């Protein structure tokens, strides 16, 4: 059985009827005891007058009470009291339902904000720990080699090795800082895209040529999968090349020996889907959603051995989203990983600088 909620008007009416009834009983007792002989019509007038006066008093009191309480509630939730007129004119259940709805929405939003803040705080702590580690490692390495040189190294060849290793660590430190600055520019919207029409297949083949030595080192075959010779797209050539360089080099380094890296192109109405896939060890499903996080590595030891700053995929995601396009990843352990992103087709486009 559903229990109906009493409205302020109902409470005022019930209370007024109770007061009128009690007053009538008292008057009846007085008439009986003192034999006053009150006429019948007087009972009716007295009852109605008592009811109406009580109704006005109860209604006014409830209106002021509810209004004061709602003001406190709406100040607490940071919203204006938006139905002042309704409170003054009509103490219906709608007002209570509106207030209940607003407070419920506020509570849901607050809980959502709390969960997001906790998630952000956890992410912030992890990020600070990761960036501290990533920066500390090359600094300490370079410091160690430089201190050894200061202490004195008799062999010129060994001294040169120490200098080269110190330089390599300083260059790694510079790369990390540069990548962090680039990510911050993307997130602040301070990156300007120079969009032009270009051939994505030709650009891909250029990146293949650039990384052929790396592919040879890992005995990896690079292939383009497309029935078309040219596919004109619209975007910032330099930035899209940066996306391909990162995805292709990652596919080579994190794939398997004697493996394949295949770039496929697929028509999607007004867009082209670009897929970079390998047949490497793959990534476990629970780690996929974190691949675009800064400094996140599924295999930390192996990742540092193959180099990189740990920021490449985060930059890739920012570049693709800056083009108002999408990027996704799917993977199956033992079969390989596929990164796919969309690009706008170049149809009667003119060069622009955004």
Protein Blocks (a to p, Z undefined) as FASTA:
>chain_A
ZZddddfklmmmmmmmmmmmmmmmmmmmmmmmnonopafklmmmmmmmmmmmmmmmmmmm
mmmmmmmmmmmmmmmnopacfklmmmmmoccfklmmmmmmmmmmmmmmmmmmmmmmmmmm
mmmmmmmmmmmmmmmmmmmmmmmmmmmmmnopfblklmmmmmmmmmmmmmmmmmmmmmmm
mmmmmmnopaccddddddfklmmmmmmmmmmmmmmmnopacddddfbfbdcddddfklmm
mmmmmmmmmmmmmmcehiacddddddehjaccdddddfbebpafklmmmmmpghiafblm
lmmmngpjhlmmmmmmmmmmmnopacdddddehiaccddddddddehiacddZZ
